[in-house]
Amino acid sequence: MKNITTLIITLALSTLLFSCQEKKMEEKTKRPNIIYIMSDDHAYQAISAYDTSLIQTPNIDRLAHEGMRFDHAYVSNSICSPSRAVTLTGKMSHLNSVKDNLDVFDSTQITYPKILQNAGYETAIVGKWHLKSQPTGFDYWEVLPDQGDYYQPDFRTPNGMINEKGYVTDIITDKAIDYLEKRKENDEPFMLMVHHKAPHREWMVAMEHLQAFKDQKIKQPATLFDDYKGRGKASKEAEMRISDHMGLTNDTKVEPEIRDAKGFKPFMGWYDFAYSKNLKRMTPEEKAKWEEVYGPINEDFKNSDLKGKELTAWKYQRYMEDYLGTLVSVDENVGRLLDYLDKTGLAENTIVVYTSDQGFYLGEHGWFDKRFMYEQSFRTPLMVRWPGHIKAGSVNKDLVQNIDYAPSFLEVAGVEVPNDMQGASLIPLMEQKTTDWRDALYYHYYEYPGIHGVKRHYGIKTKRYKLIHFYYDIDEWELYDLEKDPDEMQNVYSDPSYAEVRDALHQKLKDLRKQYGDSDQLTQEMLKADLKRLEELGLN
């Protein structure tokens, strides 16, 4: 009888233990998977969920139609490496070790992938890393060295460099799907970062899409021929005008010999190297297809006499043909990944995010590139799909920023957000459970002196106004009324009718700088350190 009682108790305890383990496993597998797709320099204007005038992106649009589109998503520092560091750490640039593209990311610091990894998530990244140090906090990683290449790209791996044949956007997606396929039997939730190189300069198009926009008259922005009369020195002195600074060779694909024969000079010495490097990475078959498309373009340019505004319009058209052409591949590959999630049943328990590391100028104010706090580079696309949590087709108009991504992913996983992360979780906004949200954003750009000559500046944005301070070799303030002047053409800082608004924004800016741990003293310390580094590198 005693043995029978012991056996019953043992069986009961075993059943209870098994039930608890089963419940824990069930709770574990219920935690949503996370896929974070980030392209490089993808302007919100070039996504048809935002604007249909330039391109159709039906696959990326799916995330907006089946989830939420954020109409006021911004970055805190509009440049590649700093934006990635902000996303990983949830901290502003002055606190996360990367202020500009010369800084090396401190990979020993806490990042959201490390926290997720410790919480039982399997973590992975494929594609662009661009933070110089080795990725940490990932169970699997294969990343492009530095900027990477469009054709036959190399990848850094834990086992050394490897080379892949094909087009980079296709290959990154292949690697993402292959990772998911190989872990199908794994019960752990996963977090996968899919970082595309495209549509980064020099906008090299996949062979099958070389003619996607050829001979299409692409709409010019209203401010393509901006004369900058309504703003200060920063806009006038920036070196990213399509007219003067865009390369005929590397950017618009004119052969160097033809350029020279027409009497044009490259603005930067490395333009011809970039042009030849991209061509050398093509296979003979790819080179032949390339020549079929770009040969006639070169011949037409050779026989033309383009000057002034006509030349700018021609360069804009060529720029946009290639920029948009790279996006056709991005959109197709987002579709491939979404189709895989549907086919395998992963879609229902996976949150999918699509964004860019910052915005980009598509001819607005006559520019290409980013960096400024003006709207096209400051603002970024953001779409999130999360079945059962986000109402399909919903639109959010709150002021959100890339410091918010890390806290959001941690809350999704049910993990406590560290106190030193400066962003706020977007989950209440996604689930439409709050109306209590921030009323202003803080921005700080540091990479000057540097490429494109965009001066150092910091500032604040509310829904209606934007206050910017340019400093170092100038001391100028700009104020824009975005309701009356959405294109930011007229600085009203000195307009007496805006005195009250200006004073309120100055106070709010002061408060935000204190909140985020930034200050004039820290700004000057970082400036001196950066100038010393540039001097040591012979760049100043």
N, C-alpha and C positions, 0 to 999 in steps of 0.2 A: 504493500500500500504506500509505504514511504517512497519507494522507487517510482511508483506511478505518479505520485504527487509532484516529485522532483521533475519528472519528465514533462508533466503538464505545464509546470511553471517555466521550464526551459523552453518549451515550444511557444508558450505565450510571449516570453521575452524575445525570442527569435523573431516571432511574427511582428511584434511591436517594433523591433529594431529594423527589420526589413521594410516595414511600412514607413518608418521615419526616413530611412535612406531613400526609399522610392519617392517620398514626398519631396525630399531635398533635391533629388535628381530632377523631378518634374518641375520644381520651382526654378532650378538652374537652367533647364532647357527652355523655360518660358521667357527668360530674359531675352530681349530682342537682340538680333544681330545688327551691326552697324556697318554700312558701306558709305564712305565719304569720298565722293568724286570731286576732284578739284582740277580744273584746267588752268592754263597759264595765260593771263592777259585776255581773258574772254570778256569782252564788253557786254553789258546787259542789253545794249542796243542791237546786238547781233544774236538775239534769241527771240524767236517769234512769239513766245509767251509774253514778252515785254513789248516787242515792236516788230511788225510784220513787213516793214518797208525795205529791209536789206536781205533777209534770208528766212527760209522756213526750216525750223528745227523740230520736227514732229516727235522725235524720241525724247529729247530733253524736255519738250513741252509736256510729255506724259506725266512727269513728276509734278508739274504745276496743276494739270487737269485732275490727277489722282491724289494730289496732296495740297500743299500750301505754297503759294508764291509770296515772297517777301518783297515789297516794293520800296522799302527804305533800309536796305542792308548796306553796310559800309565797312571799310577797313580802318585801321588805326595808323597805318603807315603804308602808303601805296607803292610798294616795291617788293620784288619777289621773295628774297630771303627773310626779311623782317616779317612779312605777312605770314610765312610758314611757321616762324618761331612763335608768333602771337597765337596762332591756331593751336599749336602743340601745348603751350604753357598756360594759356588763358591770361597772360600778362602783357602789359604794354612794352614797347621796344626798349625803353630805358631800364627795364627790370629783367629782361629775358636773355641778355647777352648779344642780341643781334639788332643793331640800329640801321645797318646798311648792308650792301652786298659784299663788303670787304670783311665783315665780322665773321668769326667762326662760332657756330652754335655750341654752347656748353652742354654737352650731352649727358653730363652727370646730374643735371637738375630734374626736378619732377615734371613729368609730362602726363597728359591724360592716357596715352597708350600704356605707360608703365603702371598707372593706377588700375586700369582695366585688366592688365596682365596679372597683377597681384590679386585681383578680384575674381579670377577664374576665366577671363576671356582669352581666347587665342587672338593674337594681334599680328597684322601683316601690312606691308606697304610695297607697292610696285609703282615704278615710274619716277617722276622727278622728285628729288630730295633737296638739292641746292642749298645745303647748310654746311658743307665742307667737312664737318666731323662725321664719324660713322654712326648710322642709325642705332639707337638703343631703345629698348622697351618693345621690341618686335620679335615674335617667334619666327617670322619669315620676312625676308626683305631682299628685293632686287631693285636697285635704283640707278638712274642715269648719272654718269659723272658730270658734275657741274651743270651746264645747260643741256647737255645731251645733243644727239643728232637725229634728224628726221629719217635718214636712210641708213640701213645697216647699223643700227645703234649699238653701242657698247653698254653694258650694265655692270655696276659694282655689285658683288655678292659677298657673303661671308667667306666664300672660298676663292675670292679673287675676281678679276675682270673676265667677262664673257662677251662674245659678239653674237648678235642675232641678225638674220637676214630678213629684210622686209621693211615695212613702214612703221614708224615708232608708235603711232596711235593704235594700229592693229595689234602690235606686239604687246604693248602694255595691257590691252584688254585680254589677249590670249593668256598672258601670265595671271591675270586676275581670275579668269574662269578656270584655268588649270589649277590654281590654288584651291578654289572652291570645290572643284571636282575631286581633288585628292583628299580632302578632309570631310567628304560626305558622311562617313561613318562616325565622325567625331561628335560627341554630345555637347562639347563645350560651345558656348556662344562665341561668335567671332566679331572682330572689328577689322575691317579691310579698308585701307586708304588706296585709292586709285588716282594717281597724280599724273595727268597728261602734260606732255611738253607743249602741245599745240594749244592755242594758236600763236605761240611766241615767235618773235622775229627770228629768222628771216622769212617766215611764212612759206615753207616748202610744202607743196601740195602732193598728195598721193597721186600716183600715175593715172588711176582710173577717174580722178576728179580734176585733172589739169584744165579741162575745158568747161567746167561746171558753170563758170560765170563769164567766160570769154564772149565778147561781143554784146554782153548785156550792159546797158547804160545804167550805172549805179547812181542812185540818188546822192547828190551832194548835200552836206549839212549847210544850214543857213549861215554858219559862221566860218566857212572854209577860208574866206579871205579877210578874216578879222585883222584889224590894224592896231588893236590893243590900246586905243585911245582912252578907253574908259577905265583902264587899270594902271598899275605901277610898273616899276622896272622889272620885277620878277617875270611877268608875262612877256615883256618886250625882249628880255635878254636870254630867255630859255632857248636851248638849242635842240628843239625837236620839231621844227617846222618842216612840213612836207616840201615846201618850196625850196628851202635852203639846206636842210640837214639830212633829209632822207637820201640814201645812197642810190644812185642809178644802177650800180652793179648788183650789190648784195640784196637790196630791197626791191627794186623794180626789174631786175634780171636783164639789164642791158650789158652786152659784152664790153669788157674794159677797152678794147681796141676801138669800138664804135663810139663809146663815150669820149675817149681821147680825141678821136678825129673830129668830133662835134665841138671840141673846145671846152668841155666841162671838166672840172677838177673834183676829186672825192673830198668830202668834208672831213672824213676820218681816214687815217692811214690803213686801218685794218679792213676797210670795206672790200677791197679786191681779194684779200686773203679769205674772207668769209665766203665770198662768191665762189672762188675756186675750190675751197674745201667742201662745200655742199655738192658741187658737181662731181668731185672725185669720189664721193661716197656712193654714187649711183652705179648700178650694174650697166653693162653695155646696152642691154635691152631697155633699161630705164632711160639712159642717156638718149637713145634713139627716139623714144616717145617724147621726151623733154624737147628735143630739137624740132619735132613736128609742130609743137605749140609755140615755143619761144623763138624759133627761127624767124617766122613771119613777123612776130612782134619786133624783133631786132631790126629786121629789114625795113619795116614801116618807120621805126624811129630814125634809122639811118637816112631815110629819104625825106624826113620832116624838117621843119624849121621852127621848133617849139621854143617859145620864150615867155617869160612873165607868167600871167595867169593861165595861159594855154598850157604851159609846161607843168604848172602846179596841178591843173585839172587832169592832165595825162598821168602824172605820177600818182595822184589820188585814185584814179580808175585802176591803174595797175596794182597799187597797194591793196585795194579792196578785193580785186579778183583773186589774189593769192590768199589774203587773210580769210576771206569767206570760204575759199576753197578748202583750207585746212579744217574749217569747222564742219564741213560736210562729213569728213571722216570721224570727227569727235561725236557728232550726232549719231551716226550709224553705229559706232561702237558703244555708246550709251545704250542704244537699242538692243544690241547684242547681249549686253550684260543684263538688262531688264528682262529680256526674253529668257535668259538662262534662269533667272530667279523664278520666273513664272513656271517654267518647265519642271524645275526641281521641287517646287512647293516652298521655296525659301521666301518668296515675296511676302507672304502673310505675316511673317514674324521678323521682318528686316526693315529697319529704317534706312532710307536711301536719301542722301543729300547731294545736291549738285550746286557747285559754286565755282568761283575763280579766286586766284590769290589777290586780285584787285581788278579794278576796271581798266579801261583803255580808251584812248582817243582815236576815233575813226574819222579824222578830219575836222572835228569840232575845234574852233579857234585856230584852224590851220595846222593842227598838231597830229603826231602819232606818239606812242609811248604813254606814260602815266605820271606818277610822282606828285602832282599838284593836289591840293585839297579841293580844287574845283570838281564839279559834280561827276563828270564822266570817268575820272580816274579814282575818285574817292568812293564812289558807289560800286557795288558788285552784285552780280546776280546771286540769288539764293532761292532754291526750291527744295522742299522736303516732303517725302512721302512716308507715311507711317500708318498702315491700315489699322483701323479700330481706334485710332487716337486723333488723327487729323481728318477733318471733313474734306472730302474731295472737292477740288475747285475753289478752296478758300483762299482769300487774299489778306495779308497782314500789312498794315501801314505804320507800324511802330518803328522807332529808331533802334535798329539792332546792329551789332558790330562783330567782327571776327574774334574778339575776346570772349564772346558768348558761346562759341562752339564747344570748347572743352567742358565747361560746366554742364552744358546740355547733354553731351554724350555720357557724362558721369551720372547724371540724374536718370537718363534712359536706362542705364545699367543698375540703378538702385544703389549707387556708390556715393558716399559722402564727398562733397566738394571741398577741397582744401580752402582754408580761410584766405590764403594769399592769392588765390585766383581772383582776378579783378572783374571778370565778366559775370553775367547773370544767365541762368538757364532759360532757354527759349521754350521749354516744355509748356509752361502755363499759356504762352501765346499760341503755341501749336494747338493746344487743346481748348483754346478760347475760354480759359478759366480766370483771366485777370484783365483788368483795365488799368492797373497800377503799374506804370512802366516809366522808364527814364524819359526826360524831356530834352536831353542834349547829349551830343557825342563829342569826344576829345580826339584830336589828331596831332601827330608830330612827325615831320619828315626831316631826315638828317643828312642825306648823302650829297653834300656840297662843301667844297668844290668836288665835282664829279661829272660823269658822263651826262649829257643833256642839259647841264647847267641850270637845273631847277634849284632855286635858293632854299636854304633852310627855313622852315616855317612851322608854326603850330597854330591851332585854332579850335573853335567851337562851332558846332552846327546844331540848330534847333529845327523844328519842322519848317519854319518860315525864314530864319535868318542864318547867316554865316559870317563869322568874324575871324580874320586871319592875320597873324603877325609874321612878316618876313624879317629875318634878322641875319646877323653876322656882318656882311659887307654892305648891308642896307638896314634901315630901321623904318619899315613901312607897314601901315595897317590897312586892311581892306574889309569892307562891310557890304554884304549883298542882301537884298530883299528878294528872296527866291520866289515869292508870290508874284511880284510885279516884274521881276527880271530873272526868269528861270535859266536863261543862257549865261548869266553872270557877266554881263557886258559893261555894267556901270557901277563902279565903286562909290558908295554913298557915305563913306566914313566921315567925310567933312561936311555933309549936308546937315544944316541945323535942325531940320525937321526930324532927323533920326537921332538926335542927341540923347533922348531918354532911352531909346532902344540900345544905342551904343553903350551907354553907361551900365545898363542892366546886363548886357552880354559880357562886358569886362569883368563884372563881379562874378558872373556865372563861370567864366573862364578861370578866374582865380580860384574859385571853389573846386572846379573839376581838376585843376592841376594839383591842388592839395589832396583831393580824394585819390588820385592815381599815383601820388608820390613823385610828381614832377615839379620842377621849380627853376627859377632863373639861375640859381647857384649851380644846380646839377647840369643845366643846359650849357653853362659856360665851361664847367669842368669837362664835359664830354666833347665840346667843341675844341678845347685846347688839346685834349688827347688825340682827337681825330686829325687835327692839323699837324701834330708832331708825327703821327703815323704816316700821313701823306708825304711829309718832308723826308722821312726815312726811306720811303718807297720811291722817292724821286718823282712823285705825282703832284707836287704843289710848288 
